[in-house]
Amino acid sequence: MIRRIIRKRRPAPTLAGISLEEELALIRVELMYGLRVNREAYLRRKVDERNELATRMRDKNAAEMLADLRGSLERAVHPTVVDLHSRRQSRTSQDPEPA
C-alpha cells in the first residue's frame, strides 16, 4: 500500500524537493492523526528555513556560529546530576536481607 502511495505522489517544485524519508513521515502523520498535510506549504516552509539558514551563515563567522550552536544545545539538553553514593545507600537499605 505504501509503495502505491509513493508511486502516486505529486512532483515537487524545482526549488526544493521532498525526500523519500520526509514523504514517509508526512504520510505517517496523515495516517496517525487523520490530518491532511499541504505539500506546497511544507515545501515553501522548507525553502524559507533553508534561506534563513544561508543568511545566518553568511552574516556570522565560524566562532559566532559555534557559540550559537553551543548555546542552543545547552538550552535543549538539561544536564542531569545523579548522586551515585546516595543512590547506592538507598538501594542497599531497600534490599531485603538474606535469611
VEXRO-593475 format. One record per atom (N, C-alpha, C): residue number from 1; residue in one letter; chain; atom name; x, y, z. Coordinates in pm, whole numbers. Atoms other than C-alpha are relative to their C-alpha. Layout:
BEGIN
+------+------+-------+------+--------+--------+--------+
! resi ! resn ! chain ! name !     c1 !     c2 !     c3 !
+------+------+-------+------+--------+--------+--------+
!  NUM !    A !     A !   CA !      X !      Y !      Z !
...
+------+------+-------+------+--------+--------+--------+
//
This chain:
BEGIN
+------+------+-------+------+--------+--------+--------+
! resi ! resn ! chain ! name !     c1 !     c2 !     c3 !
+------+------+-------+------+--------+--------+--------+
!    1 !    M !     A !    N !     81 !   -118 !      0 !
!    1 !    M !     A !   CA !      0 !      0 !      0 !
!    1 !    M !     A !    C !     87 !    126 !      0 !
!    2 !    I !     A !    N !    -87 !   -118 !     -7 !
!    2 !    I !     A !   CA !    278 !    245 !     90 !
!    2 !    I !     A !    C !     74 !     19 !   -132 !
!    3 !    R !     A !    N !    -67 !    -13 !    130 !
!    3 !    R !     A !   CA !    460 !    168 !   -235 !
!    3 !    R !     A !    C !    -92 !     65 !   -103 !
!    4 !    R !     A !    N !     97 !    -57 !     93 !
!    4 !    R !     A !   CA !    143 !    255 !   -427 !
!    4 !    R !     A !    C !    -15 !    150 !     27 !
!    5 !    I !     A !    N !     13 !   -141 !    -36 !
!    5 !    I !     A !   CA !    112 !    585 !   -238 !
!    5 !    I !     A !    C !    123 !     78 !    -46 !
!    6 !    I !     A !    N !   -124 !    -69 !     39 !
!    6 !    I !     A !   CA !    477 !    674 !   -301 !
!    6 !    I !     A !    C !      7 !     16 !   -151 !
!    7 !    R !     A !    N !     -3 !    -10 !    146 !
!    7 !    R !     A !   CA !    446 !    599 !   -673 !
!    7 !    R !     A !    C !    -94 !    108 !    -52 !
!    8 !    K !     A !    N !    100 !    -97 !     45 !
!    8 !    K !     A !   CA !    142 !    827 !   -699 !
!    8 !    K !     A !    C !     27 !    141 !     51 !
!    9 !    R !     A !    N !    -23 !   -133 !    -58 !
!    9 !    R !     A !   CA !    300 !   1121 !   -516 !
!    9 !    R !     A !    C !     22 !    103 !   -109 !
!   10 !    R !     A !    N !     -8 !   -110 !     95 !
!   10 !    R !     A !   CA !    288 !   1455 !   -688 !
!   10 !    R !     A !    C !    143 !     49 !    -17 !
!   11 !    P !     A !    N !   -137 !    -51 !     17 !
!   11 !    P !     A !   CA !    605 !   1603 !   -840 !
!   11 !    P !     A !    C !     21 !    125 !     84 !
!   12 !    A !     A !    N !    -34 !   -114 !    -86 !
!   12 !    A !     A !   CA !    779 !   1854 !   -616 !
!   12 !    A !     A !    C !     44 !    118 !    -84 !
!   13 !    P !     A !    N !    -52 !   -118 !     72 !
!   13 !    P !     A !   CA !    855 !   2211 !   -722 !
!   13 !    P !     A !    C !    151 !     -8 !    -14 !
!   14 !    T !     A !    N !   -142 !     11 !     31 !
!   14 !    T !     A !   CA !   1202 !   2269 !   -859 !
!   14 !    T !     A !    C !     91 !     61 !    106 !
!   15 !    L !     A !    N !    -86 !    -63 !   -100 !
!   15 !    L !     A !   CA !   1329 !   2486 !   -570 !
!   15 !    L !     A !    C !     49 !   -100 !    105 !
!   16 !    A !     A !    N !    -37 !     99 !   -101 !
!   16 !    A !     A !   CA !   1328 !   2206 !   -317 !
!   16 !    A !     A !    C !    -93 !   -119 !    -19 !
!   17 !    G !     A !    N !     81 !    119 !     14 !
!   17 !    G !     A !   CA !   1203 !   1853 !   -311 !
!   17 !    G !     A !    C !    -21 !    -67 !    134 !
!   18 !    I !     A !    N !     27 !     78 !   -119 !
!   18 !    I !     A !   CA !   1053 !   1627 !    -53 !
!   18 !    I !     A !    C !     71 !   -133 !    -17 !
!   19 !    S !     A !    N !    -73 !    127 !      9 !
!   19 !    S !     A !   CA !   1284 !   1336 !     14 !
!   19 !    S !     A !    C !    -95 !   -114 !     32 !
!   20 !    L !     A !    N !     81 !    118 !    -27 !
!   20 !    L !     A !   CA !   1151 !    984 !     42 !
!   20 !    L !     A !    C !    -28 !    -13 !    150 !
!   21 !    E !     A !    N !     18 !      8 !   -145 !
!   21 !    E !     A !   CA !   1206 !    991 !    420 !
!   21 !    E !     A !    C !   -101 !    102 !     48 !
!   22 !    E !     A !    N !     96 !   -103 !    -38 !
!   22 !    E !     A !   CA !   1015 !   1318 !    451 !
!   22 !    E !     A !    C !   -140 !    -38 !    -43 !
!   23 !    E !     A !    N !    132 !     41 !     50 !
!   23 !    E !     A !   CA !    731 !   1185 !    238 !
!   23 !    E !     A !    C !    -60 !   -110 !     87 !
!   24 !    L !     A !    N !     49 !    105 !    -89 !
!   24 !    L !     A !   CA !    704 !    875 !    455 !
!   24 !    L !     A !    C !    -43 !     57 !    134 !
!   25 !    A !     A !    N !     37 !    -64 !   -126 !
!   25 !    A !     A !   CA !    700 !   1092 !    768 !
!   25 !    A !     A !    C !   -132 !     76 !    -15 !
!   26 !    L !     A !    N !    125 !    -73 !     23 !
!   26 !    L !     A !   CA !    425 !   1310 !    619 !
!   26 !    L !     A !    C !   -118 !    -96 !    -13 !
!   27 !    I !     A !    N !    105 !    101 !     13 !
!   27 !    I !     A !   CA !    222 !   1002 !    525 !
!   27 !    I !     A !    C !    -35 !    -57 !    137 !
!   28 !    R !     A !    N !     25 !     53 !   -134 !
!   28 !    R !     A !   CA !    265 !    868 !    878 !
!   28 !    R !     A !    C !    -82 !     99 !     83 !
!   29 !    V !     A !    N !     78 !   -102 !    -72 !
!   29 !    V !     A !   CA !    137 !   1199 !   1023 !
!   29 !    V !     A !    C !   -144 !     -1 !    -48 !
!   30 !    E !     A !    N !    136 !      1 !     54 !
!   30 !    E !     A !   CA !   -161 !   1187 !    790 !
!   30 !    E !     A !    C !    -79 !   -120 !     49 !
!   31 !    L !     A !    N !     71 !    121 !    -42 !
!   31 !    L !     A !   CA !   -248 !    830 !    882 !
!   31 !    L !     A !    C !    -24 !     -4 !    151 !
!   32 !    M !     A !    N !     12 !      9 !   -146 !
!   32 !    M !     A !   CA !   -184 !    856 !   1257 !
!   32 !    M !     A !    C !    -99 !    103 !     56 !
!   33 !    Y !     A !    N !     79 !   -108 !    -59 !
!   33 !    Y !     A !   CA !   -359 !   1188 !   1319 !
!   33 !    Y !     A !    C !   -120 !     40 !    -85 !
!   34 !    G !     A !    N !    113 !    -33 !     84 !
!   34 !    G !     A !   CA !   -609 !   1199 !   1035 !
!   34 !    G !     A !    C !      8 !    141 !    -58 !
!   35 !    L !     A !    N !    -20 !   -135 !     53 !
!   35 !    L !     A !   CA !   -459 !   1524 !    905 !
!   35 !    L !     A !    C !     35 !     -7 !   -148 !
!   36 !    R !     A !    N !    -43 !    -11 !    139 !
!   36 !    R !     A !   CA !   -400 !   1639 !    550 !
!   36 !    R !     A !    C !    112 !    102 !     -3 !
!   37 !    V !     A !    N !   -115 !    -89 !      4 !
!   37 !    V !     A !   CA !    -53 !   1789 !    501 !
!   37 !    V !     A !    C !      7 !     63 !   -138 !
!   38 !    N !     A !    N !    -11 !    -75 !    125 !
!   38 !    N !     A !   CA !    -30 !   2059 !    237 !
!   38 !    N !     A !    C !    146 !     -4 !    -43 !
!   39 !    R !     A !    N !   -138 !     18 !     44 !
!   39 !    R !     A !   CA !    284 !   1962 !     45 !
!   39 !    R !     A !    C !     62 !    130 !    -50 !
!   40 !    E !     A !    N !    -54 !   -127 !     50 !
!   40 !    E !     A !   CA !    320 !   2303 !   -122 !
!   40 !    E !     A !    C !     40 !     92 !    115 !
!   41 !    A !     A !    N !    -34 !    -81 !   -116 !
!   41 !    A !     A !   CA !    312 !   2483 !    214 !
!   41 !    A !     A !    C !    123 !    -56 !     71 !
!   42 !    Y !     A !    N !   -117 !     65 !    -61 !
!   42 !    Y !     A !   CA !    560 !   2228 !    352 !
!   42 !    Y !     A !    C !    127 !     38 !    -75 !
!   43 !    L !     A !    N !   -117 !    -34 !     81 !
!   43 !    L !     A !   CA !    798 !   2296 !     63 !
!   43 !    L !     A !    C !     36 !    148 !     13 !
!   44 !    R !     A !    N !    -28 !   -143 !    -18 !
!   44 !    R !     A !   CA !    761 !   2675 !     99 !
!   44 !    R !     A !    C !     71 !     24 !    133 !
!   45 !    R !     A !    N !    -64 !    -17 !   -130 !
!   45 !    R !     A !   CA !    848 !   2649 !    467 !
!   45 !    R !     A !    C !    143 !    -54 !     -2 !
!   46 !    K !     A !    N !   -134 !     58 !     10 !
!   46 !    K !     A !   CA !   1143 !   2424 !    386 !
!   46 !    K !     A !    C !     95 !     96 !    -72 !
!   47 !    V !     A !    N !    -82 !    -96 !     75 !
!   47 !    V !     A !   CA !   1275 !   2679 !    133 !
!   47 !    V !     A !    C !     29 !    122 !     87 !
!   48 !    D !     A !    N !    -21 !   -115 !    -89 !
!   48 !    D !     A !   CA !   1223 !   2964 !    382 !
!   48 !    D !     A !    C !    104 !    -31 !    106 !
!   49 !    E !     A !    N !    -97 !     38 !   -102 !
!   49 !    E !     A !   CA !   1415 !   2777 !    651 !
!   49 !    E !     A !    C !    141 !    -12 !    -58 !
!   50 !    R !     A !    N !   -131 !     12 !     66 !
!   50 !    R !     A !   CA !   1697 !   2699 !    406 !
!   50 !    R !     A !    C !     58 !    138 !    -28 !
!   51 !    N !     A !    N !    -48 !   -136 !     27 !
!   51 !    N !     A !   CA !   1719 !   3066 !    303 !
!   51 !    N !     A !    C !     41 !     72 !    128 !
!   52 !    E !     A !    N !    -35 !    -62 !   -128 !
!   52 !    E !     A !   CA !   1718 !   3180 !    666 !
!   52 !    E !     A !    C !    133 !    -53 !     52 !
!   53 !    L !     A !    N !   -127 !     60 !    -43 !
!   53 !    L !     A !   CA !   1999 !   2938 !    747 !
!   53 !    L !     A !    C !    116 !     54 !    -82 !
!   54 !    A !     A !    N !   -106 !    -53 !     86 !
!   54 !    A !     A !   CA !   2201 !   3056 !    448 !
!   54 !    A !     A !    C !     33 !    144 !     37 !
!   55 !    T !     A !    N !    -22 !   -139 !    -40 !
!   55 !    T !     A !   CA !   2154 !   3419 !    554 !
!   55 !    T !     A !    C !     75 !      7 !    131 !
!   56 !    R !     A !    N !    -68 !      3 !   -131 !
!   56 !    R !     A !   CA !   2258 !   3338 !    911 !
!   56 !    R !     A !    C !    146 !    -38 !    -16 !
!   57 !    M !     A !    N !   -137 !     46 !     19 !
!   57 !    M !     A !   CA !   2569 !   3158 !    790 !
!   57 !    M !     A !    C !     86 !    105 !    -69 !
!   58 !    R !     A !    N !    -76 !   -105 !     69 !
!   58 !    R !     A !   CA !   2672 !   3446 !    563 !
!   58 !    R !     A !    C !     37 !    113 !     94 !
!   59 !    D !     A !    N !    -20 !   -115 !    -87 !
!   59 !    D !     A !   CA !   2640 !   3704 !    839 !
!   59 !    D !     A !    C !     94 !    -26 !    118 !
!   60 !    K !     A !    N !    -80 !     31 !   -118 !
!   60 !    K !     A !   CA !   2849 !   3523 !   1103 !
!   60 !    K !     A !    C !    127 !    -73 !    -39 !
!   61 !    N !     A !    N !   -121 !     79 !     21 !
!   61 !    N !     A !   CA !   3195 !   3383 !   1131 !
!   61 !    N !     A !    C !    -13 !   -133 !     75 !
!   62 !    A !     A !    N !      8 !    135 !    -57 !
!   62 !    A !     A !   CA !   3271 !   3030 !   1249 !
!   62 !    A !     A !    C !     -9 !      2 !    152 !
!   63 !    A !     A !    N !      1 !     -5 !   -147 !
!   63 !    A !     A !   CA !   3331 !   3126 !   1614 !
!   63 !    A !     A !    C !   -138 !     39 !     51 !
!   64 !    E !     A !    N !    135 !    -40 !    -42 !
!   64 !    E !     A !   CA !   2992 !   3301 !   1641 !
!   64 !    E !     A !    C !   -100 !   -112 !    -21 !
!   65 !    M !     A !    N !     91 !    112 !     26 !
!   65 !    M !     A !   CA !   2813 !   3006 !   1481 !
!   65 !    M !     A !    C !     19 !   -110 !    103 !
!   66 !    L !     A !    N !    -27 !    102 !   -101 !
!   66 !    L !     A !   CA !   2984 !   2766 !   1721 !
!   66 !    L !     A !    C !    -57 !     40 !    135 !
!   67 !    A !     A !    N !     55 !    -49 !   -127 !
!   67 !    A !     A !   CA !   2884 !   2981 !   2019 !
!   67 !    A !     A !    C !   -152 !    -11 !      1 !
!   68 !    D !     A !    N !    145 !     14 !     10 !
!   68 !    D !     A !   CA !   2523 !   2991 !   1898 !
!   68 !    D !     A !    C !    -43 !   -145 !     12 !
!   69 !    L !     A !    N !     33 !    142 !     -5 !
!   69 !    L !     A !   CA !   2519 !   2616 !   1847 !
!   69 !    L !     A !    C !     17 !    -55 !    141 !
!   70 !    R !     A !    N !    -23 !     45 !   -137 !
!   70 !    R !     A !   CA !   2668 !   2554 !   2190 !
!   70 !    R !     A !    C !   -111 !     49 !     92 !
!   71 !    G !     A !    N !    108 !    -56 !    -82 !
!   71 !    G !     A !   CA !   2409 !   2783 !   2348 !
!   71 !    G !     A !    C !   -132 !    -71 !    -22 !
!   72 !    S !     A !    N !    127 !     68 !     27 !
!   72 !    S !     A !   CA !   2117 !   2615 !   2173 !
!   72 !    S !     A !    C !      2 !   -143 !     52 !
!   73 !    L !     A !    N !    -10 !    135 !    -54 !
!   73 !    L !     A !   CA !   2245 !   2271 !   2270 !
!   73 !    L !     A !    C !    -14 !     -1 !    152 !
!   74 !    E !     A !    N !     11 !     -8 !   -146 !
!   74 !    E !     A !   CA !   2281 !   2378 !   2632 !
!   74 !    E !     A !    C !   -143 !     28 !     44 !
!   75 !    R !     A !    N !    140 !    -25 !    -34 !
!   75 !    R !     A !   CA !   1925 !   2509 !   2631 !
!   75 !    R !     A !    C !    -86 !   -123 !    -25 !
!   76 !    A !     A !    N !     82 !    116 !     36 !
!   76 !    A !     A !   CA !   1792 !   2192 !   2469 !
!   76 !    A !     A !    C !     23 !   -119 !     92 !
!   77 !    V !     A !    N !    -34 !    116 !    -82 !
!   77 !    V !     A !   CA !   1970 !   1939 !   2690 !
!   77 !    V !     A !    C !     21 !     47 !    143 !
!   78 !    H !     A !    N !    -14 !    -35 !   -141 !
!   78 !    H !     A !   CA !   1918 !   1974 !   3062 !
!   78 !    H !     A !    C !     88 !   -104 !     66 !
!   79 !    P !     A !    N !    -90 !     98 !    -62 !
!   79 !    P !     A !   CA !   2209 !   1814 !   3244 !
!   79 !    P !     A !    C !    -66 !    -61 !    124 !
!   80 !    T !     A !    N !     54 !     71 !   -115 !
!   80 !    T !     A !   CA !   2103 !   1553 !   3496 !
!   80 !    T !     A !    C !    117 !    -38 !     90 !
!   81 !    V !     A !    N !   -105 !     33 !    -96 !
!   81 !    V !     A !   CA !   2315 !   1524 !   3805 !
!   81 !    V !     A !    C !    -52 !   -113 !     88 !
!   82 !    V !     A !    N !     40 !    115 !    -80 !
!   82 !    V !     A !   CA !   2295 !   1188 !   3977 !
!   82 !    V !     A !    C !    106 !    -24 !    105 !
!   83 !    D !     A !    N !    -91 !     27 !   -110 !
!   83 !    D !     A !   CA !   2449 !   1133 !   4315 !
!   83 !    D !     A !    C !      3 !   -151 !     20 !
!   84 !    L !     A !    N !     -6 !    146 !     -4 !
!   84 !    L !     A !   CA !   2561 !    772 !   4287 !
!   84 !    L !     A !    C !     15 !    -53 !    143 !
!   85 !    H !     A !    N !    -21 !     46 !   -137 !
!   85 !    H !     A !   CA !   2665 !    748 !   4650 !
!   85 !    H !     A !    C !   -134 !    -12 !     74 !
!   86 !    S !     A !    N !    129 !      5 !    -70 !
!   86 !    S !     A !   CA !   2317 !    833 !   4782 !
!   86 !    S !     A !    C !    -91 !   -105 !    -62 !
!   87 !    R !     A !    N !     82 !    105 !     64 !
!   87 !    R !     A !   CA !   2152 !    602 !   4525 !
!   87 !    R !     A !    C !     44 !   -136 !     48 !
!   88 !    R !     A !    N !    -51 !    128 !    -45 !
!   88 !    R !     A !   CA !   2377 !    318 !   4636 !
!   88 !    R !     A !    C !    -47 !    -29 !    143 !
!   89 !    Q !     A !    N !     44 !     17 !   -139 !
!   89 !    Q !     A !   CA !   2287 !    374 !   5002 !
!   89 !    Q !     A !    C !   -149 !    -30 !      7 !
!   90 !    S !     A !    N !    144 !     24 !     -6 !
!   90 !    S !     A !   CA !   1913 !    389 !   4936 !
!   90 !    S !     A !    C !    -35 !   -137 !    -56 !
!   91 !    R !     A !    N !     27 !    131 !     58 !
!   91 !    R !     A !   CA !   1926 !     76 !   4723 !
!   91 !    R !     A !    C !     35 !   -111 !     99 !
!   92 !    T !     A !    N !    -38 !    105 !    -96 !
!   92 !    T !     A !   CA !   2110 !   -126 !   4990 !
!   92 !    T !     A !    C !    -97 !     -4 !    118 !
!   93 !    S !     A !    N !     95 !      1 !   -110 !
!   93 !    S !     A !   CA !   1860 !    -17 !   5255 !
!   93 !    S !     A !    C !   -134 !    -57 !    -43 !
!   94 !    Q !     A !    N !    126 !     55 !     48 !
!   94 !    Q !     A !   CA !   1569 !   -129 !   5032 !
!   94 !    Q !     A !    C !      8 !   -148 !    -26 !
!   95 !    D !     A !    N !    -14 !    142 !     30 !
!   95 !    D !     A !   CA !   1711 !   -472 !   4954 !
!   95 !    D !     A !    C !    -34 !    -83 !    124 !
!   96 !    P !     A !    N !     27 !     86 !   -114 !
!   96 !    P !     A !   CA !   1573 !   -749 !   5177 !
!   96 !    P !     A !    C !    126 !    -75 !     40 !
!   97 !    E !     A !    N !   -118 !     67 !    -48 !
!   97 !    E !     A !   CA !   1833 !   -911 !   5394 !
!   97 !    E !     A !    C !    -20 !   -151 !    -13 !
!   98 !    P !     A !    N !     13 !    146 !     13 !
!   98 !    P !     A !   CA !   1905 !  -1280 !   5326 !
!   98 !    P !     A !    C !    -16 !    -64 !    136 !
!   99 !    A !     A !    N !     24 !     70 !   -127 !
!   99 !    A !     A !   CA !   1782 !  -1517 !   5591 !
!   99 !    A !     A !    C !     92 !   -117 !     19 !
+------+------+-------+------+--------+--------+--------+
//
